[in-house]
């Protein structure tokens, strides 16, 4: 029998789901097999750790593969299932269909892999992220070797320009053009920075890439450093990502030990030092001038541009800043040629895009799809559709800086221009999917509350304007709003966008503007009818018991945490609305659908 490799996804999502327990159990089984083959497992088994494979909703994930090319990815794995999974893989023994997510040999596929094109995620689930050898076996560092051997800095920059790669951090500016500006800046010192300060609610792209494939980002930064003439760099990653930081530190130490980072890299005369800077979690430090201030040891606050970082960045020196996903694309482009990348996507949005699917969607997790795929296809085919099987309502794109795209625009193409036309932005790649149970006024309030809290306070309109907008949204959610409040919200939004110094303030009103534009009827229901159609805003809902449904079982009364429900056995119960805290326990408890809210 050929050698079997068993890989366990041990990214943060996998560990949270118990994958570390599964890994330890596998280790015990394999060790036991090595001592005596009484458990029926062969001796020659290679157990590996991998990063996030992308299918977070199906964690823990375990993949079996052999030297013949057969493989099978299993989801929802529990320790007591491992023997059955092993026997299934080696002998075609049947197991529950839902357990098999993807099979290249025998088995049934029930997760849609075919729609994805993995470039950034090319090594996801394929390598041990802390193994330099694993990365090297997947063509790792061949791109920087090619660059140092046969490409001038100008040729590298032209390759990136020809590929059409645009910055994946949100702005979507041409990466090659950005590098060219930094290259043309004359200085005896230049810097490369990786912006890994991922702070959008519902976004986990950067974290997963850093945890699962740190070398791809490092190699991309090395190539960028060579292209612009930099000899030092920083990876700015938030301290809330301890596993990512751990893997980065191991990767840097291994490279320095092998002479692949530092002075005279690969004996080619190229010098490049790389540091990790842990951020304290301020969302505003995702803005590049605030990020640079933080790296320099100052308070993270934005500065006026120009000058742009390419002319005057860290410590006044030319600096190039790209995000995690942008750098991870670079080695692939250099090895495969710019044309192989440019052929993907649309005319103005080339390549692929990584998204973090979250919210009311079945296949929540990390995906990578070609640019230009319709939102409908992303959500219903790649994402598996609505988790609740209730109608799709909206998808929030671009995090707090983005907007809500409604159901009637589901055929919008996923590219920079098309998404911007809806009033949302591509952002770094967060997609929060919502169904009909979501209140869009409440969603706008949630995201505005986030940006208001994260404002650095430097700009008056951002500091005070977002606070006034939040007060108005609170007022509307309480049923105390007025029609004129909508005009005030739009007027404040316009002034905040025009007057804010950085992207945080300039985009903070987007969730409010898009929800007013596409879901104005919900705002009007809150204002005119004092009702929340989704039944979310607590001040506008009331729990009541349906007389023709209640049988007097008393279960709801027993479960109510504040004793707001009264009634005798086999008699219709009532809810005291004065003391009801609207927690929903009674609805969850009732087996007869006798309790409703509205």
C-alpha positions as CSV (number, residue, x, y, z in Angstrom):
1,X,0.0,0.0,0.0
2,X,1.3,3.5,-0.9
3,X,2.2,6.0,1.7
4,X,-0.7,7.9,3.2
5,X,-0.5,11.5,4.3
6,X,-3.1,12.9,6.7
7,X,-3.4,16.6,7.0
8,X,-5.4,18.5,9.7
9,X,-6.4,22.1,9.3
10,X,-5.1,23.9,12.3
11,X,-5.8,27.5,11.6
12,X,-7.5,29.6,14.2
13,X,-10.9,28.4,12.9
14,X,-9.9,24.8,13.1
15,X,-8.5,25.0,16.5
16,X,-11.7,26.8,17.7
17,X,-13.7,23.9,16.4
18,X,-11.5,21.2,18.1
19,X,-9.1,20.3,15.3
20,X,-6.2,20.2,17.8
21,X,-8.0,17.4,19.7
22,X,-8.5,15.5,16.4
23,X,-4.8,16.0,15.6
24,X,-3.7,14.7,19.0
25,X,-6.0,11.6,18.6
26,X,-4.5,10.9,15.1
27,X,-1.0,11.2,16.6
28,X,-1.9,8.6,19.3
29,X,-3.4,6.2,16.7
30,X,-0.4,6.5,14.4
31,X,2.1,6.1,17.2
32,X,0.2,3.1,18.4
33,X,0.3,1.6,14.9
34,X,4.0,2.0,14.7
35,X,4.5,0.0,17.9
36,X,2.0,-2.7,17.0
37,X,-0.4,-3.0,14.0
38,X,-3.2,-4.2,16.2
39,X,-5.4,-1.2,15.3
40,X,-5.5,-2.0,11.6
41,X,-3.6,1.2,10.4
42,X,-0.5,0.8,8.2
43,X,2.8,2.0,9.6
44,X,3.8,4.4,6.8
45,X,1.6,7.4,7.6
46,X,2.7,11.0,7.5
47,X,0.7,13.3,9.8
48,X,0.8,17.0,8.9
49,X,-0.5,20.3,10.2
50,X,-1.9,22.8,7.7
51,X,-3.4,26.2,7.9
52,X,-6.9,27.3,7.1
53,X,-8.2,25.3,4.1
54,X,-11.1,27.8,3.7
55,X,-14.1,25.8,4.7
56,X,-14.5,27.2,8.2
57,X,-18.1,26.1,8.5
58,X,-17.2,22.5,8.1
59,X,-14.3,22.4,10.7
60,X,-12.6,20.3,11.9
61,X,-11.2,19.3,8.5
62,X,-9.0,16.3,7.8
63,X,-7.6,15.3,4.4
64,X,-6.3,11.8,3.5
65,X,-4.1,11.5,0.4
66,X,-1.8,8.8,-1.1
67,X,1.1,8.7,-3.5
68,X,-1.2,7.6,-6.3
69,X,-2.9,11.0,-6.3
70,X,-6.1,10.0,-4.6
71,X,-7.3,12.3,-1.8
72,X,-10.4,12.9,0.2
73,X,-11.2,15.9,2.4
74,X,-13.5,15.2,5.3
75,X,-15.4,17.7,7.3
76,X,-17.1,17.8,10.7
77,X,-14.5,15.3,11.9
78,X,-14.8,14.1,15.5
79,X,-12.0,12.0,17.2
80,X,-14.2,8.9,17.3
81,X,-14.8,9.0,13.5
82,X,-11.1,8.7,12.6
83,X,-11.0,4.9,12.3
84,X,-14.0,4.8,10.0
85,X,-12.6,7.6,7.8
86,X,-9.3,5.7,7.5
87,X,-11.1,2.5,6.5
88,X,-13.2,4.4,4.1
89,X,-10.2,5.9,2.4
90,X,-8.2,2.7,2.1
91,X,-11.1,0.3,1.3
92,X,-14.0,2.4,-0.1
93,X,-16.1,1.7,2.9
94,X,-19.2,3.8,2.9
95,X,-19.5,6.7,5.3
96,X,-22.1,9.5,5.7
97,X,-22.2,11.6,2.5
98,X,-22.1,14.9,4.3
99,X,-18.8,14.1,5.8
100,X,-17.0,14.1,2.5
101,X,-16.4,17.6,1.2
102,X,-14.1,16.9,-1.7
103,X,-12.7,13.9,-3.3
104,X,-10.2,13.5,-6.1
105,X,-10.5,9.7,-6.0
106,X,-13.6,8.0,-4.5
107,X,-16.3,9.8,-2.7
108,X,-19.0,12.4,-3.2
109,X,-18.4,16.1,-3.5
110,X,-21.0,18.3,-1.7
111,X,-19.0,21.5,-1.5
112,X,-18.4,23.5,-4.7
113,X,-14.7,23.7,-5.3
114,X,-14.9,24.0,-9.1
115,X,-15.9,27.6,-9.2
116,X,-12.8,28.8,-7.3
117,X,-9.4,29.7,-8.8
118,X,-6.8,29.6,-6.1
119,X,-3.7,31.8,-6.6
120,X,-3.4,33.5,-3.2
121,X,-4.7,30.4,-1.5
122,X,-2.6,28.0,-3.7
123,X,-1.0,26.5,-0.7
124,X,-4.0,26.5,1.6
125,X,-4.2,23.0,3.1
126,X,-1.2,21.8,1.0
127,X,1.7,22.8,3.3
128,X,2.7,22.9,6.9
129,X,2.9,26.7,7.3
130,X,5.9,26.6,9.6
131,X,7.9,24.3,7.3
132,X,10.2,26.1,4.9
133,X,10.8,22.8,3.1
134,X,7.1,22.4,2.4
135,X,7.0,25.9,0.8
136,X,10.1,25.2,-1.2
137,X,8.5,21.9,-2.5
138,X,5.6,24.0,-3.8
139,X,7.9,26.2,-5.9
140,X,8.6,28.5,-3.0
141,X,11.3,31.2,-3.5
142,X,11.8,30.3,-7.1
143,X,10.2,33.6,-8.0
144,X,12.7,35.7,-6.0
145,X,15.5,33.5,-7.4
146,X,14.3,34.2,-10.9
147,X,14.1,37.9,-10.2
148,X,17.6,38.0,-8.8
149,X,19.1,35.9,-11.6
150,X,17.6,37.4,-14.7
151,X,15.3,40.4,-14.1
152,X,16.0,44.0,-13.7
153,X,13.9,46.0,-11.2
154,X,12.2,47.8,-14.1
155,X,11.3,44.4,-15.7
156,X,9.8,43.2,-12.4
157,X,7.7,46.4,-12.2
158,X,6.6,46.0,-15.8
159,X,5.5,42.4,-15.1
160,X,3.4,43.5,-12.2
161,X,1.9,46.4,-14.3
162,X,1.2,44.1,-17.2
163,X,-0.6,41.6,-14.9
164,X,-3.1,44.2,-14.0
165,X,-2.8,43.5,-10.3
166,X,-4.5,46.2,-8.2
167,X,-4.1,46.6,-4.5
168,X,-6.3,44.2,-2.6
169,X,-6.5,46.3,0.5
170,X,-9.5,48.3,-0.7
171,X,-8.4,51.2,-2.8
172,X,-7.6,49.1,-5.8
173,X,-4.7,51.2,-7.1
174,X,-2.4,49.7,-9.7
175,X,0.3,47.8,-7.8
176,X,2.9,48.1,-10.5
177,X,2.4,51.9,-10.8
178,X,2.7,52.2,-7.0
179,X,6.0,50.3,-7.2
180,X,7.2,52.5,-10.1
181,X,6.6,55.7,-8.0
182,X,8.6,54.3,-5.2
183,X,11.4,53.1,-7.6
184,X,11.6,56.6,-9.1
185,X,12.0,58.3,-5.7
186,X,15.7,59.1,-5.2
187,X,16.9,58.1,-1.7
188,X,19.7,56.2,0.0
189,X,17.1,54.4,2.1
190,X,13.7,52.9,1.2
191,X,11.2,50.7,3.0
192,X,8.6,48.0,2.2
193,X,5.6,47.6,4.4
194,X,2.9,44.9,4.6
195,X,-0.4,46.2,5.9
196,X,-1.8,43.2,7.9
197,X,-3.9,45.4,10.2
198,X,-7.1,43.6,9.3
199,X,-9.9,45.1,11.4
200,X,-13.2,44.9,9.5
201,X,-16.0,43.0,11.4
202,X,-16.5,39.7,9.6
203,X,-13.1,39.8,7.7
204,X,-10.4,37.1,8.3
205,X,-8.7,36.9,4.9
206,X,-5.3,38.3,6.0
207,X,-5.3,36.3,9.2
208,X,-5.9,33.0,7.4
209,X,-3.2,33.7,4.7
210,X,-0.6,34.7,7.3
211,X,-1.4,31.6,9.4
212,X,-1.4,29.2,6.5
213,X,1.2,30.5,4.1
214,X,3.5,33.1,5.6
215,X,6.3,32.5,3.2
216,X,4.2,33.7,0.2
217,X,3.9,37.1,1.8
218,X,7.5,37.3,2.7
219,X,8.6,36.3,-0.9
220,X,6.2,38.9,-2.3
221,X,7.8,41.5,-0.1
222,X,11.3,40.5,-1.1
223,X,10.4,40.9,-4.8
224,X,8.8,44.3,-4.1
225,X,11.9,45.4,-2.1
226,X,14.2,44.4,-5.0
227,X,11.9,46.2,-7.5
228,X,11.9,49.6,-5.7
229,X,15.4,49.4,-4.2
230,X,14.5,48.9,-0.5
231,X,16.6,47.0,2.0
232,X,14.3,46.9,5.0
233,X,10.7,46.1,5.6
234,X,8.0,45.8,8.2
235,X,5.0,43.5,8.5
236,X,2.4,45.4,10.5
237,X,0.1,42.8,12.0
238,X,-2.4,43.2,14.8
239,X,-1.5,41.6,18.1
240,X,-4.9,39.9,18.2
241,X,-3.5,37.4,15.6
242,X,-1.1,35.4,17.8
243,X,-0.9,32.4,15.6
244,X,-0.1,34.5,12.5
245,X,2.6,36.3,14.4
246,X,4.0,33.0,15.7
247,X,4.2,31.5,12.2
248,X,5.7,34.7,10.8
249,X,8.4,34.7,13.4
250,X,9.3,31.0,12.7
251,X,9.4,31.7,9.0
252,X,11.7,34.7,9.4
253,X,14.1,32.8,11.7
254,X,14.3,29.9,9.3
255,X,15.1,32.2,6.3
256,X,17.8,34.0,8.2
257,X,19.3,30.7,9.3
258,X,19.4,29.6,5.6
259,X,20.9,32.8,4.4
260,X,17.7,33.6,2.4
261,X,17.0,36.8,4.3
262,X,19.4,39.5,5.5
263,X,22.6,40.3,3.8
264,X,23.7,39.0,0.4
265,X,20.6,36.9,-0.1
266,X,21.2,33.7,-2.2
267,X,24.7,35.1,-2.8
268,X,23.2,37.6,-5.3
269,X,24.3,40.8,-3.5
270,X,20.7,41.6,-2.5
271,X,20.2,42.8,1.1
272,X,16.8,42.8,2.8
273,X,15.9,42.8,6.5
274,X,12.3,42.2,7.6
275,X,10.7,43.0,11.0
276,X,7.3,42.3,12.6
277,X,5.5,45.2,14.2
278,X,2.6,44.2,16.4
279,X,-0.3,46.7,16.3
280,X,-2.5,47.4,19.3
281,X,-5.8,46.9,17.3
282,X,-6.7,50.4,16.3
283,X,-8.9,50.2,13.1
284,X,-7.6,53.6,11.9
285,X,-4.1,52.1,11.7
286,X,-5.2,50.3,8.6
287,X,-4.9,53.7,6.9
288,X,-1.3,53.9,5.6
289,X,-0.2,57.2,7.1
290,X,-1.6,56.2,10.5
291,X,0.1,52.8,10.1
292,X,3.5,54.4,9.5
293,X,3.1,56.7,12.5
294,X,2.4,53.6,14.6
295,X,5.5,51.8,13.2
296,X,7.6,54.9,14.1
297,X,6.3,54.7,17.7
298,X,3.9,57.5,17.5
299,X,0.1,57.6,18.0
300,X,-1.6,56.1,15.0
301,X,-3.3,59.1,13.4
302,X,-3.6,59.9,9.7
303,X,-1.6,62.7,8.0
304,X,-2.4,64.9,5.0
305,X,-1.3,63.5,1.6
306,X,0.6,64.5,-0.4
307,X,3.4,63.7,0.1
308,X,2.4,60.1,-0.5
309,X,4.4,57.3,1.1
310,X,6.2,56.6,-2.2
311,X,7.9,60.0,-1.9
312,X,8.0,60.3,1.9
313,X,7.0,57.5,4.1
314,X,8.6,55.8,7.1
315,X,11.0,58.3,8.8
316,X,10.6,60.5,5.7
317,X,12.0,57.9,3.3
318,X,10.2,56.4,0.2
319,X,8.0,53.6,1.3
320,X,5.8,51.1,-0.5
321,X,2.8,49.7,1.3
322,X,0.6,46.8,0.1
323,X,-1.6,44.5,1.9
324,X,-1.2,40.7,2.6
325,X,-3.2,39.5,-0.4
326,X,-1.5,41.8,-2.8
327,X,2.0,40.5,-1.8
328,X,0.8,36.9,-1.9
329,X,-0.1,37.3,-5.6
330,X,3.3,38.5,-6.6
331,X,5.4,35.2,-6.6
332,X,2.7,33.5,-8.7
333,X,2.7,36.3,-11.3
334,X,6.5,36.3,-11.6
335,X,6.7,32.5,-12.0
336,X,3.6,32.1,-14.3
337,X,4.0,35.4,-16.3
338,X,1.7,38.5,-16.2
339,X,-0.4,37.1,-19.0
340,X,-1.5,34.1,-17.0
341,X,-2.9,36.5,-14.4
342,X,-4.3,39.1,-16.7
343,X,-6.3,36.5,-18.6
344,X,-8.4,36.1,-15.4
345,X,-11.1,38.6,-14.4
346,X,-12.4,41.6,-16.3
347,X,-10.9,44.4,-18.4
348,X,-10.2,46.7,-15.5
349,X,-10.2,44.1,-12.6
350,X,-7.7,41.3,-13.3
351,X,-6.9,38.1,-11.5
352,X,-8.8,36.7,-8.5
353,X,-10.1,38.0,-5.2
354,X,-10.2,36.3,-1.8
355,X,-13.4,36.8,0.2
356,X,-14.3,36.0,3.7
357,X,-17.9,34.7,3.6
358,X,-19.8,35.3,6.9
359,X,-23.3,35.7,8.2
360,X,-26.4,33.8,7.1
361,X,-24.6,31.7,4.5
362,X,-24.1,27.9,4.5
363,X,-20.4,27.6,3.4
364,X,-19.0,30.4,5.6
365,X,-15.2,30.6,5.3
366,X,-12.5,31.7,2.9
367,X,-12.9,31.5,-0.9
368,X,-11.0,32.8,-3.9
369,X,-12.8,33.4,-7.2
370,X,-12.0,35.1,-10.5
371,X,-12.9,38.8,-10.7
372,X,-16.1,39.3,-12.7
373,X,-18.1,36.5,-11.1
374,X,-21.7,37.7,-10.3
375,X,-22.5,38.1,-6.7
376,X,-25.4,35.6,-7.1
377,X,-22.9,32.9,-8.2
378,X,-20.6,33.7,-5.3
379,X,-23.3,33.5,-2.7
380,X,-25.5,30.7,-4.1
381,X,-23.0,28.4,-5.8
382,X,-19.7,28.9,-4.1
383,X,-21.2,29.9,-0.8
384,X,-24.0,27.3,-0.9
385,X,-26.8,29.8,-0.5
386,X,-28.7,30.9,2.6
387,X,-28.0,29.0,5.8
388,X,-31.5,29.6,7.1
389,X,-33.2,28.9,3.7
390,X,-34.9,32.2,4.2
391,X,-34.9,34.8,1.4
392,X,-31.6,36.7,0.7
393,X,-31.9,40.3,1.7
394,X,-28.5,42.0,1.3
395,X,-24.7,41.5,1.5
396,X,-22.4,43.9,3.2
397,X,-19.2,44.5,1.1
398,X,-16.2,46.3,2.3
399,X,-16.8,46.2,6.0
400,X,-17.5,49.5,7.9
401,X,-16.2,51.4,4.9
402,X,-18.5,49.6,2.5
403,X,-22.2,49.3,1.8
404,X,-25.1,47.0,1.6
405,X,-26.0,45.5,-1.8
406,X,-29.6,44.4,-2.0
407,X,-31.2,41.4,-3.6
408,X,-32.2,43.3,-6.8
409,X,-28.5,43.8,-7.5
410,X,-27.4,40.2,-7.0
411,X,-26.3,40.0,-10.6
412,X,-23.7,42.7,-10.1
413,X,-20.2,41.6,-11.1
414,X,-17.6,41.3,-8.5
415,X,-15.1,43.8,-9.8
416,X,-13.9,47.2,-8.5
417,X,-16.0,49.4,-10.8
418,X,-19.3,47.4,-10.7
419,X,-19.2,47.2,-6.9
420,X,-18.5,50.9,-6.5
421,X,-21.5,51.7,-8.7
422,X,-23.8,50.1,-6.2
423,X,-22.5,52.5,-3.4
424,X,-20.5,49.8,-1.7
425,X,-16.7,49.1,-2.2
426,X,-14.7,46.0,-2.8
427,X,-12.7,46.7,0.4
428,X,-10.3,44.0,1.5
429,X,-12.8,41.2,0.9
430,X,-15.3,40.8,3.7
431,X,-18.8,39.6,2.7
432,X,-21.5,39.5,5.4
433,X,-24.6,37.9,4.1
434,X,-28.0,38.8,5.5
435,X,-31.5,37.3,5.2
436,X,-35.0,38.8,5.8
437,X,-34.6,38.6,9.6
438,X,-31.9,41.3,9.5
439,X,-33.0,44.9,10.2
440,X,-31.1,47.2,7.8
441,X,-31.4,50.2,10.1
442,X,-29.8,48.2,12.9
443,X,-27.0,47.1,10.5
444,X,-26.3,50.7,9.6
445,X,-26.2,51.6,13.3
446,X,-23.8,48.6,14.0
447,X,-21.3,49.7,11.4
448,X,-21.5,53.4,12.2
449,X,-21.1,52.6,15.9
450,X,-17.9,50.7,15.0
451,X,-16.4,53.5,12.9
452,X,-17.5,56.2,15.5
453,X,-15.6,54.3,18.2
454,X,-12.6,53.8,16.0
455,X,-12.3,57.4,14.8
456,X,-9.0,58.8,15.9
457,X,-10.7,62.2,16.6
458,X,-8.4,64.3,14.5
459,X,-11.2,65.5,12.1
460,X,-14.2,67.4,13.5
461,X,-16.7,66.0,11.0
462,X,-15.5,62.4,11.6
463,X,-15.3,62.8,15.3
464,X,-18.6,64.7,15.9
465,X,-20.5,64.0,12.6
466,X,-20.5,60.3,13.0
467,X,-21.6,60.7,16.7
468,X,-24.6,62.8,15.5
469,X,-25.4,60.3,12.9
470,X,-25.3,57.5,15.4
471,X,-27.7,59.5,17.7
472,X,-30.2,59.8,14.9
473,X,-30.0,56.1,14.1
474,X,-30.6,55.3,17.8
475,X,-33.6,57.7,17.7
476,X,-35.0,55.9,14.7
477,X,-34.5,52.4,16.1
478,X,-36.4,53.6,19.3
479,X,-39.4,54.6,17.2
480,X,-38.8,58.3,17.9
481,X,-37.5,59.3,14.5
482,X,-38.8,61.9,12.1
483,X,-38.8,62.1,8.3
484,X,-36.4,65.1,8.4
485,X,-33.9,62.8,10.2
486,X,-33.3,61.0,6.9
487,X,-32.4,64.4,5.2
488,X,-30.1,65.2,8.1
489,X,-28.4,61.8,7.9
490,X,-27.7,62.3,4.2
491,X,-26.5,65.9,4.7
492,X,-24.1,64.8,7.5
493,X,-22.9,62.0,5.3
494,X,-22.0,64.4,2.5
495,X,-20.1,66.7,4.7
496,X,-18.2,63.9,6.5
497,X,-17.2,62.4,3.2
498,X,-15.9,65.8,1.9
499,X,-14.2,67.0,5.1
500,X,-12.5,63.9,6.6
501,X,-8.8,63.5,6.3
502,X,-8.5,59.8,5.8
503,X,-10.5,56.8,4.4
504,X,-12.1,56.0,7.7
505,X,-14.1,59.2,7.8
506,X,-14.5,59.4,4.0
507,X,-16.3,56.0,3.9
508,X,-17.9,55.9,7.3
509,X,-21.3,57.0,6.0
510,X,-21.5,54.3,3.3
511,X,-23.5,51.7,5.2
512,X,-26.0,54.5,6.1
513,X,-26.3,55.9,2.6
514,X,-26.7,52.5,1.0
515,X,-29.3,51.3,3.4
516,X,-31.3,54.5,3.0
517,X,-31.0,54.2,-0.8
518,X,-32.1,50.5,-1.0
519,X,-34.1,50.0,2.1
520,X,-35.8,53.3,2.7
521,X,-39.1,51.5,3.3
522,X,-37.6,50.0,6.5
523,X,-36.6,53.5,7.7
524,X,-40.1,54.7,7.0
525,X,-41.7,51.8,8.9
526,X,-39.5,52.7,11.9
527,X,-40.5,56.3,11.7
528,X,-44.1,56.3,10.5
529,X,-45.4,53.0,11.9
530,X,-43.1,52.7,14.9
531,X,-42.4,49.1,13.7
532,X,-39.3,47.1,12.9
533,X,-40.3,44.8,10.0
534,X,-37.5,42.4,10.8
535,X,-38.4,42.3,14.5
536,X,-35.0,43.3,15.7
537,X,-35.2,46.7,17.3
538,X,-36.3,46.0,20.9
539,X,-38.1,49.2,21.5
540,X,-40.4,48.5,18.5
541,X,-41.3,44.9,19.1
542,X,-43.7,43.2,21.5
543,X,-44.0,39.6,22.5
544,X,-47.5,38.1,22.6
545,X,-49.1,34.8,23.0
546,X,-51.6,33.6,20.4
547,X,-54.8,32.4,22.2
548,X,-55.7,29.8,19.6
549,X,-52.2,28.2,19.8
550,X,-51.4,28.2,23.5
551,X,-52.3,25.0,25.3
552,X,-51.1,26.1,28.8
553,X,-48.1,23.7,29.0
554,X,-46.3,26.3,31.3
555,X,-42.9,25.6,29.7
556,X,-42.5,29.3,28.6
557,X,-43.4,30.5,32.1
558,X,-40.8,28.2,33.7
559,X,-38.1,29.4,31.3
560,X,-38.7,33.1,31.4
561,X,-35.7,34.7,33.3
562,X,-37.8,37.6,34.6
563,X,-41.1,35.9,35.4
564,X,-43.0,38.0,32.8
565,X,-45.3,35.1,31.8
566,X,-48.3,34.1,33.9
567,X,-50.9,31.4,33.5
568,X,-52.2,28.2,35.0
569,X,-51.7,24.7,33.6
570,X,-54.0,24.1,30.5
571,X,-55.0,27.7,30.5
572,X,-54.0,30.4,28.0
573,X,-50.9,32.3,29.2
574,X,-50.2,36.0,29.1
575,X,-47.0,38.2,28.9
576,X,-46.5,41.2,31.1
577,X,-45.0,43.6,28.5
578,X,-43.9,46.0,31.2
579,X,-41.3,43.6,32.6
580,X,-40.6,41.5,29.4
581,X,-36.9,42.0,28.4
582,X,-37.6,40.5,24.9
583,X,-34.8,37.9,25.2
584,X,-36.6,35.4,23.0
585,X,-36.3,32.5,25.4
586,X,-40.0,31.9,25.3
587,X,-40.2,31.7,21.5
588,X,-37.3,29.2,21.5
589,X,-39.0,27.2,24.2
590,X,-42.6,27.0,22.9
591,X,-43.2,23.8,20.9
592,X,-46.5,25.0,19.5
593,X,-45.5,28.3,17.8
594,X,-47.8,30.1,20.2
595,X,-45.5,33.0,20.9
596,X,-44.8,35.7,18.3
597,X,-43.1,39.0,18.2
598,X,-44.0,42.1,16.2
